[in-house]
């Protein structure tokens, strides 16, 4: 447990107003013990913060943490404007020196608007195994050498959805010590942006992984570790339920939600939609003019959700297309999560939604877990593939006005694990100097802060001492300036993750 700490001379940031006059905040036993003026340090270490701004810590509501931690070790091909361009980026990396026989993994390509098609042959470079993971992680593009090494069959070298997820997990395989070291670096980087907590939706073993890391001394993040179907029986065998603390985690890690899918992703043209995709797609007819790719029948999705809920693991459902969102809401309506359950249901992404479904989120008490940077990444793809429907795409203001509870996240590695970029995207609907995209769907700053603070409205006595010290008041900077919000220090359970200055 952290030693008592007095943060002296801080201005408290609330969701709804500019910061207050300076006050002192006493932290004790991992919680906010007292807030007042000229507090007695009462044996606590006193740190003068000279009028800086104190806010609740930032919580990223959707992270694939180990994938994010591994990202910096991969070739960045996000700038590729065509399949041929992506192949040239790979060639340049190989020409700069690449060990014979070692797998080259790249990430970040977005091919939904490319004029040419990925193929295994484009990535053939003298037998070097190559795999490129798409920006939305729903597609892996590989060459023959990689497919042979991994024992995967694909006519064109393009693998999608569950097969892509499975292959992606194998591509990031490393021993525990290596992955833990990468995670330590990633957690430190997140803390430098004010992140104190994450909802980890890593696809394999998040509960076991964070139980081990916390027991070994990890303390720089509060983690909600989610469960996938492949791991349900293991978690069920422990008797742990949603909201319960992982043994040895000192209160910093709990069991999260049970992750189910209804569909794929927009960039991979597998998001399940009411209307068909345009017939001029570039995927060789595999998905052209179809409606996307549903993951479950209605009955099977409900059965899987009921099985998890019976074990005390509350579902969260990935749904991107409007047909998928409807199916997810229908599932929660039929599921009838009891009021005494430890958490409410969630839907992840909600990128395209029927207008008649908007009020159902509040009616069913289902959280909309959304990632505002995706709207900036995908605006051009949406304008093409969801033409005529983008007024209800990434419709965060419409959800908010309908009474939905919003939780913001990044979906890292799909977007960077940076809550200030997330908030800026939600508030401005713009990036890189472009005109705002559907500005009517912009979210007020107060709502964006709450959605990034796990629902908190500000710093209050009795709450967990997960806090961020800022060098500026979010209410006082320009909307565009939110992306570069200066973070002075971050504290988790009252313990600084770095220097307090």
C-alpha positions as CSV (number, residue, x, y, z in Angstrom):
1,X,0.0,0.0,0.0
2,X,1.3,3.4,-0.9
3,X,2.5,5.9,1.8
4,X,0.3,8.9,2.6
5,X,0.8,11.8,0.2
6,X,-0.4,15.4,0.3
7,X,-0.8,17.1,-3.1
8,X,-0.5,20.7,-2.2
9,X,-1.7,23.6,-4.3
10,X,-3.7,21.8,-7.0
11,X,-6.7,23.1,-8.9
12,X,-9.4,20.5,-9.2
13,X,-10.6,19.8,-12.8
14,X,-14.3,18.8,-13.1
15,X,-16.1,17.5,-16.1
16,X,-18.5,20.5,-16.2
17,X,-16.5,23.6,-15.3
18,X,-13.1,25.2,-15.3
19,X,-10.7,24.3,-12.4
20,X,-11.2,25.6,-8.9
21,X,-8.9,27.8,-6.8
22,X,-5.9,25.8,-5.4
23,X,-6.6,23.3,-2.7
24,X,-4.8,20.4,-1.0
25,X,-5.6,16.7,-1.6
26,X,-4.6,14.1,1.0
27,X,-4.1,10.5,-0.3
28,X,-4.0,7.7,2.1
29,X,-4.2,3.9,1.7
30,X,-4.8,4.2,-2.1
31,X,-7.7,6.5,-1.8
32,X,-8.5,10.2,-1.7
33,X,-8.8,10.8,2.1
34,X,-9.5,14.6,2.3
35,X,-9.8,17.7,0.1
36,X,-9.5,21.2,1.5
37,X,-7.4,24.3,1.9
38,X,-4.2,24.4,3.9
39,X,-4.5,20.8,5.0
40,X,-2.2,19.5,7.7
41,X,0.1,17.0,6.1
42,X,-0.7,14.7,9.0
43,X,2.5,12.6,8.6
44,X,2.1,12.4,4.8
45,X,4.8,13.4,2.3
46,X,4.0,16.8,1.0
47,X,4.5,17.7,-2.7
48,X,4.0,21.3,-3.8
49,X,2.3,21.3,-7.3
50,X,2.2,25.1,-7.7
51,X,-1.3,25.5,-9.0
52,X,-1.2,22.6,-11.5
53,X,-4.5,20.9,-12.4
54,X,-5.6,17.6,-10.8
55,X,-8.1,15.3,-12.6
56,X,-9.3,11.8,-12.3
57,X,-7.0,9.3,-14.1
58,X,-7.8,8.5,-17.7
59,X,-9.3,5.0,-18.3
60,X,-9.0,3.5,-21.8
61,X,-12.2,1.4,-22.2
62,X,-10.9,-0.9,-25.0
63,X,-7.3,-2.0,-25.4
64,X,-5.6,-5.1,-26.7
65,X,-2.6,-4.5,-24.5
66,X,-0.1,-7.1,-25.5
67,X,-0.8,-6.3,-29.2
68,X,-0.2,-2.6,-28.4
69,X,3.0,-3.4,-26.5
70,X,4.3,-5.4,-29.5
71,X,3.4,-2.8,-32.1
72,X,6.7,-0.8,-31.9
73,X,8.6,-4.0,-32.8
74,X,6.7,-4.1,-36.2
75,X,7.2,-2.4,-39.5
76,X,4.8,0.4,-39.9
77,X,3.0,0.2,-43.2
78,X,0.1,2.6,-42.3
79,X,1.2,5.1,-45.0
80,X,0.7,2.6,-47.8
81,X,-1.7,3.9,-50.4
82,X,-1.9,0.7,-52.4
83,X,-0.9,-2.9,-52.2
84,X,2.1,-2.2,-54.4
85,X,3.1,0.7,-52.1
86,X,2.9,-1.6,-49.0
87,X,5.1,-4.2,-50.8
88,X,7.7,-1.4,-51.5
89,X,7.8,-0.5,-47.8
90,X,8.5,-4.2,-47.1
91,X,11.2,-4.3,-49.8
92,X,12.9,-1.1,-48.4
93,X,13.0,-2.7,-44.9
94,X,14.5,-5.9,-46.3
95,X,17.0,-4.0,-48.4
96,X,18.1,-2.1,-45.2
97,X,19.0,-5.5,-43.7
98,X,16.8,-8.3,-42.5
99,X,18.0,-11.7,-40.9
100,X,17.5,-14.6,-43.3
101,X,14.6,-16.8,-42.1
102,X,13.3,-14.4,-39.5
103,X,9.6,-13.4,-39.9
104,X,9.0,-9.8,-40.9
105,X,5.8,-8.5,-39.3
106,X,4.2,-5.2,-40.4
107,X,1.0,-3.5,-39.3
108,X,-1.3,-0.7,-40.0
109,X,-2.4,-1.1,-43.7
110,X,-5.9,0.0,-44.7
111,X,-6.9,-1.4,-48.0
112,X,-10.6,-0.6,-48.3
113,X,-9.9,2.2,-50.8
114,X,-6.9,0.7,-52.6
115,X,-7.1,0.5,-56.4
116,X,-5.2,-2.8,-56.4
117,X,-5.5,-6.0,-54.5
118,X,-3.2,-7.6,-51.9
119,X,-1.8,-11.0,-53.0
120,X,0.8,-13.4,-51.6
121,X,2.9,-12.9,-54.7
122,X,3.4,-9.2,-54.0
123,X,5.1,-10.0,-50.8
124,X,7.5,-12.6,-52.1
125,X,11.1,-11.6,-51.2
126,X,13.5,-14.4,-51.6
127,X,11.9,-16.7,-49.1
128,X,11.7,-14.3,-46.2
129,X,8.4,-14.9,-44.4
130,X,6.3,-11.7,-44.4
131,X,2.9,-11.0,-42.7
132,X,1.2,-7.6,-42.6
133,X,-1.6,-7.0,-40.1
134,X,-4.3,-4.6,-41.1
135,X,-5.0,-1.4,-39.1
136,X,-8.2,-2.9,-37.8
137,X,-6.4,-6.2,-37.0
138,X,-9.2,-8.1,-38.8
139,X,-7.0,-9.1,-41.8
140,X,-3.6,-10.6,-42.2
141,X,-1.9,-10.4,-45.6
142,X,0.9,-12.9,-45.9
143,X,3.3,-14.4,-48.5
144,X,3.8,-18.1,-49.3
145,X,6.8,-18.5,-47.1
146,X,4.9,-17.2,-44.0
147,X,1.8,-19.4,-44.8
148,X,4.0,-22.5,-45.2
149,X,5.8,-21.8,-41.9
150,X,2.6,-21.3,-40.0
151,X,0.8,-24.2,-41.7
152,X,-2.0,-21.9,-43.0
153,X,-3.8,-22.3,-46.3
154,X,-4.9,-19.3,-48.3
155,X,-5.4,-18.9,-52.1
156,X,-4.5,-15.2,-52.2
157,X,-2.5,-14.8,-48.9
158,X,-5.3,-12.7,-47.3
159,X,-6.8,-14.1,-44.1
160,X,-9.7,-12.5,-42.4
161,X,-11.6,-12.5,-39.1
162,X,-11.2,-15.3,-36.6
163,X,-8.4,-17.0,-38.7
164,X,-6.7,-13.6,-38.8
165,X,-7.0,-13.2,-35.0
166,X,-5.6,-16.7,-34.5
167,X,-2.6,-16.0,-36.8
168,X,-2.0,-12.6,-35.3
169,X,-1.7,-14.2,-31.9
170,X,0.9,-16.6,-33.2
171,X,2.8,-13.7,-34.9
172,X,3.2,-11.9,-31.6
173,X,4.2,-15.0,-29.7
174,X,7.2,-14.4,-27.3
175,X,8.2,-15.8,-24.0
176,X,6.6,-14.5,-20.9
177,X,9.6,-12.5,-19.8
178,X,9.8,-10.7,-23.1
179,X,6.1,-9.9,-23.3
180,X,6.1,-8.7,-19.7
181,X,9.0,-6.4,-20.5
182,X,7.2,-5.0,-23.5
183,X,4.1,-4.5,-21.3
184,X,6.1,-2.6,-18.7
185,X,7.4,-0.2,-21.4
186,X,3.8,0.2,-22.8
187,X,2.4,0.8,-19.3
188,X,5.0,3.5,-18.7
189,X,4.2,5.2,-22.0
190,X,0.5,5.1,-21.2
191,X,1.1,6.7,-17.8
192,X,3.0,9.5,-19.4
193,X,-0.3,10.4,-21.1
194,X,-2.3,10.2,-17.9
195,X,-3.6,6.7,-18.3
196,X,-4.3,5.0,-14.9
197,X,-6.6,2.2,-16.1
198,X,-7.5,0.0,-19.0
199,X,-10.1,-2.5,-20.0
200,X,-7.9,-5.2,-21.6
201,X,-9.6,-7.1,-24.4
202,X,-6.4,-9.0,-25.3
203,X,-7.7,-12.1,-27.1
204,X,-5.8,-14.7,-25.1
205,X,-5.5,-15.2,-21.4
206,X,-5.8,-11.6,-20.1
207,X,-7.0,-12.8,-16.7
208,X,-4.1,-15.2,-16.2
209,X,-1.6,-12.7,-17.7
210,X,-2.5,-9.8,-15.4
211,X,-2.8,-12.1,-12.4
212,X,0.8,-13.1,-13.0
213,X,2.0,-9.6,-13.7
214,X,0.3,-8.1,-10.6
215,X,1.6,-10.8,-8.4
216,X,5.1,-10.1,-9.7
217,X,4.8,-6.4,-8.8
218,X,3.2,-4.6,-11.7
219,X,1.5,-1.5,-10.2
220,X,1.4,1.2,-12.9
221,X,-2.1,0.4,-14.3
222,X,-5.5,-0.6,-12.9
223,X,-6.7,-3.4,-15.2
224,X,-10.1,-4.9,-16.0
225,X,-9.2,-8.1,-17.7
226,X,-11.7,-9.5,-20.1
227,X,-12.5,-13.1,-21.1
228,X,-13.0,-14.7,-24.6
229,X,-14.8,-17.9,-25.4
230,X,-11.5,-19.8,-25.5
231,X,-10.8,-18.9,-21.9
232,X,-14.2,-19.1,-20.4
233,X,-13.8,-22.6,-18.9
234,X,-10.5,-21.6,-17.3
235,X,-11.9,-18.6,-15.6
236,X,-15.1,-20.5,-14.7
237,X,-13.0,-23.1,-13.0
238,X,-11.5,-20.4,-10.7
239,X,-14.9,-19.3,-9.6
240,X,-14.0,-15.6,-10.4
241,X,-16.8,-13.4,-11.6
242,X,-17.0,-10.0,-13.3
243,X,-15.9,-7.3,-10.9
244,X,-14.0,-9.6,-8.6
245,X,-10.3,-9.0,-7.7
246,X,-7.6,-11.2,-9.2
247,X,-5.7,-13.0,-6.5
248,X,-2.4,-11.2,-5.7
249,X,-3.3,-8.1,-7.6
250,X,-3.6,-5.8,-4.5
251,X,-6.9,-4.5,-5.8
252,X,-5.5,-3.3,-9.1
253,X,-6.9,-6.0,-11.4
254,X,-10.4,-7.4,-11.7
255,X,-12.3,-9.8,-14.0
256,X,-14.0,-7.9,-16.8
257,X,-16.6,-8.8,-19.4
258,X,-17.1,-11.8,-21.7
259,X,-16.2,-10.7,-25.2
260,X,-18.4,-11.9,-28.1
261,X,-18.5,-10.8,-31.8
262,X,-21.4,-10.1,-34.0
263,X,-19.4,-9.1,-37.1
264,X,-16.1,-7.9,-38.5
265,X,-14.8,-4.4,-39.4
266,X,-15.5,-1.6,-41.8
267,X,-12.0,-1.6,-43.5
268,X,-12.1,-5.3,-44.0
269,X,-15.7,-4.9,-45.4
270,X,-16.9,-7.5,-42.9
271,X,-19.0,-5.2,-40.7
272,X,-22.5,-6.6,-40.9
273,X,-24.9,-4.0,-42.3
274,X,-28.5,-3.7,-43.4
275,X,-27.4,-2.2,-46.8
276,X,-24.9,-3.9,-49.1
277,X,-21.4,-2.7,-49.7
278,X,-20.8,-1.0,-53.1
279,X,-20.2,-3.4,-56.0
280,X,-16.9,-1.7,-56.9
281,X,-15.0,-3.3,-54.0
282,X,-11.5,-4.5,-54.4
283,X,-11.7,-7.9,-52.7
284,X,-12.0,-10.0,-55.8
285,X,-15.7,-10.7,-55.3
286,X,-15.4,-12.3,-51.9
287,X,-17.5,-9.7,-50.2
288,X,-18.6,-7.4,-53.1
289,X,-22.2,-6.3,-52.9
290,X,-22.7,-8.4,-49.7
291,X,-23.7,-7.1,-46.3
292,X,-20.7,-8.1,-44.3
293,X,-20.0,-11.2,-42.2
294,X,-22.1,-12.1,-39.2
295,X,-20.3,-14.1,-36.6
296,X,-23.2,-15.9,-34.9
297,X,-26.8,-16.7,-35.6
298,X,-29.2,-14.9,-33.2
299,X,-29.8,-18.1,-31.2
300,X,-26.1,-19.0,-31.0
301,X,-25.1,-15.5,-29.8
302,X,-27.8,-15.6,-27.1
303,X,-26.7,-19.1,-26.0
304,X,-23.1,-18.0,-25.7
305,X,-24.0,-14.9,-23.7
306,X,-26.3,-16.9,-21.4
307,X,-23.5,-19.5,-20.8
308,X,-21.1,-16.8,-19.7
309,X,-23.7,-14.9,-17.6
310,X,-24.5,-18.1,-15.8
311,X,-20.9,-18.3,-14.7
312,X,-21.1,-14.7,-13.5
313,X,-19.2,-13.2,-16.5
314,X,-21.2,-10.3,-17.9
315,X,-21.1,-10.1,-21.7
316,X,-19.7,-7.3,-23.9
317,X,-20.5,-7.6,-27.6
318,X,-18.4,-6.3,-30.6
319,X,-20.8,-4.8,-33.1
320,X,-19.8,-2.4,-35.9
321,X,-22.4,-2.5,-38.6
322,X,-26.0,-1.4,-38.0
323,X,-27.4,-5.0,-38.4
324,X,-24.8,-6.2,-35.9
325,X,-25.7,-3.5,-33.4
326,X,-29.4,-4.5,-33.6
327,X,-28.4,-8.1,-33.0
328,X,-26.4,-7.2,-30.0
329,X,-29.2,-5.1,-28.5
330,X,-31.7,-7.9,-29.2
331,X,-29.4,-10.3,-27.4
332,X,-29.2,-8.0,-24.3
333,X,-32.9,-7.6,-24.3
334,X,-33.5,-11.4,-24.4
335,X,-30.7,-11.9,-21.9
336,X,-32.2,-9.7,-19.2
337,X,-29.2,-9.1,-17.1
338,X,-30.5,-8.9,-13.5
339,X,-30.2,-5.6,-11.6
340,X,-28.0,-7.3,-9.0
341,X,-25.4,-8.3,-11.6
342,X,-21.9,-6.9,-10.8
343,X,-21.9,-4.9,-14.1
344,X,-24.1,-3.9,-17.0
345,X,-23.7,-5.1,-20.5
346,X,-21.7,-3.3,-23.1
347,X,-21.5,-3.0,-26.9
348,X,-18.0,-2.4,-28.4
349,X,-17.6,0.1,-31.3
350,X,-21.2,0.9,-32.4
351,X,-19.9,2.5,-35.6
352,X,-23.2,2.4,-37.6
353,X,-26.5,2.4,-35.8
354,X,-30.1,2.5,-36.8
355,X,-31.9,5.6,-35.5
356,X,-34.6,3.4,-33.8
357,X,-31.9,1.6,-31.9
358,X,-30.4,4.7,-30.3
359,X,-32.8,4.9,-27.3
360,X,-32.5,1.1,-26.7
361,X,-29.0,1.6,-25.1
362,X,-30.5,3.6,-22.2
363,X,-33.6,1.5,-22.0
364,X,-31.5,-1.7,-21.7
365,X,-28.8,0.0,-19.6
366,X,-26.1,-1.0,-22.1
367,X,-22.9,1.0,-22.3
368,X,-21.7,2.2,-25.7
369,X,-18.0,1.5,-25.6
370,X,-16.7,3.6,-28.5
371,X,-13.4,4.8,-30.0
372,X,-13.6,8.3,-31.4
373,X,-10.2,8.2,-33.3
374,X,-11.7,5.5,-35.5
375,X,-14.1,8.1,-36.9
376,X,-11.0,10.1,-38.0
377,X,-9.2,7.0,-39.4
378,X,-12.3,5.7,-41.2
379,X,-14.1,8.8,-42.5
380,X,-13.1,8.4,-46.1
381,X,-13.8,4.7,-46.1
382,X,-17.2,5.3,-44.5
383,X,-18.0,8.0,-47.0
384,X,-17.5,5.4,-49.8
385,X,-18.7,2.1,-48.3
386,X,-21.5,3.6,-46.1
387,X,-22.5,6.4,-48.5
388,X,-25.7,8.0,-47.6
389,X,-25.6,6.6,-44.0
390,X,-22.7,8.5,-42.4
391,X,-25.1,10.8,-40.6
392,X,-25.6,7.9,-38.2
393,X,-22.0,6.6,-38.3
394,X,-19.8,7.1,-35.3
395,X,-22.9,8.9,-34.0
396,X,-21.7,9.7,-30.5
397,X,-23.8,12.9,-29.9
398,X,-26.9,11.0,-31.1
399,X,-26.2,8.2,-28.6
400,X,-25.5,10.8,-25.8
401,X,-28.7,12.7,-26.6
402,X,-30.7,9.4,-26.5
403,X,-29.4,8.8,-23.0
404,X,-26.7,6.2,-23.7
405,X,-23.8,5.9,-21.3
406,X,-20.6,6.4,-23.3
407,X,-17.2,5.0,-22.5
408,X,-14.2,6.1,-24.6
409,X,-11.2,4.0,-25.6
410,X,-8.6,3.6,-28.3
411,X,-8.8,-0.1,-29.4
412,X,-5.0,0.1,-29.4
413,X,-3.2,-1.0,-31.5
414,X,-5.9,0.1,-34.0
415,X,-5.4,3.7,-32.7
416,X,-2.8,5.0,-30.2
417,X,-3.3,4.5,-26.5
418,X,-3.6,8.2,-25.9
419,X,-6.8,9.5,-24.2
420,X,-6.2,13.0,-25.2
421,X,-6.2,12.1,-28.9
422,X,-9.5,10.3,-28.2
423,X,-11.1,13.3,-26.5
424,X,-9.9,15.7,-29.2
425,X,-11.5,13.5,-31.9
426,X,-14.8,13.3,-30.0
427,X,-14.9,17.0,-29.4
428,X,-13.7,18.3,-32.8
429,X,-14.5,15.5,-35.3
430,X,-11.4,16.5,-37.0
431,X,-7.7,15.8,-37.3
432,X,-4.7,16.9,-39.3
433,X,-6.4,20.2,-40.2
434,X,-9.2,18.7,-42.2
435,X,-12.8,20.0,-42.0
436,X,-14.8,18.5,-39.2
437,X,-16.6,15.3,-40.4
438,X,-20.3,15.3,-39.4
439,X,-19.7,18.0,-36.7
440,X,-23.3,17.5,-35.5
441,X,-22.0,14.3,-33.9
442,X,-19.3,16.1,-31.8
443,X,-19.5,15.5,-28.1
444,X,-19.3,18.3,-25.5
445,X,-16.0,18.4,-23.6
446,X,-17.8,17.6,-20.3
447,X,-19.2,14.4,-21.7
448,X,-15.9,13.4,-23.3
449,X,-14.1,13.8,-20.0
450,X,-16.7,11.7,-18.2
451,X,-16.4,9.0,-20.9
452,X,-12.6,9.0,-20.4
453,X,-12.8,9.0,-16.6
454,X,-14.8,5.9,-16.4
455,X,-18.0,7.9,-15.7
456,X,-16.5,10.1,-13.0
457,X,-17.3,13.8,-12.9
458,X,-14.2,14.9,-11.0
459,X,-11.9,14.4,-8.1
460,X,-13.9,13.5,-4.9
461,X,-13.0,12.3,-1.4
462,X,-13.4,8.6,-0.9
463,X,-12.6,7.7,-4.5
464,X,-9.6,5.6,-5.6
465,X,-6.5,7.8,-5.8
466,X,-6.1,7.2,-9.6
467,X,-5.2,10.7,-10.7
468,X,-3.4,12.8,-13.3
469,X,-1.7,16.1,-12.7
470,X,-1.9,18.4,-15.8
471,X,0.0,21.5,-16.7
472,X,-3.2,23.0,-18.3
473,X,-6.9,22.9,-17.6
474,X,-8.7,20.9,-20.4
475,X,-11.5,23.5,-20.3
476,X,-9.1,26.3,-21.0
477,X,-7.1,24.9,-24.0
478,X,-8.3,25.1,-27.6
479,X,-10.2,22.0,-28.8
480,X,-7.3,21.2,-31.1
481,X,-4.9,21.6,-28.2
482,X,-6.4,18.7,-26.4
483,X,-4.4,16.3,-28.5
484,X,-1.1,17.6,-26.9
485,X,-2.4,18.1,-23.4
486,X,0.7,18.3,-21.2
487,X,0.7,15.7,-18.5
488,X,2.9,16.4,-15.4
489,X,2.4,13.2,-13.4
490,X,0.2,10.2,-13.0
491,X,-0.8,8.3,-9.8
492,X,-2.3,4.9,-9.4
493,X,-3.8,4.0,-6.0
494,X,-2.0,7.0,-4.6
495,X,1.4,6.0,-5.9
496,X,3.2,8.1,-8.6
497,X,4.1,6.0,-11.6
498,X,7.0,8.3,-12.2
499,X,8.4,11.6,-10.7
500,X,6.0,14.1,-9.2
501,X,8.5,16.8,-10.0
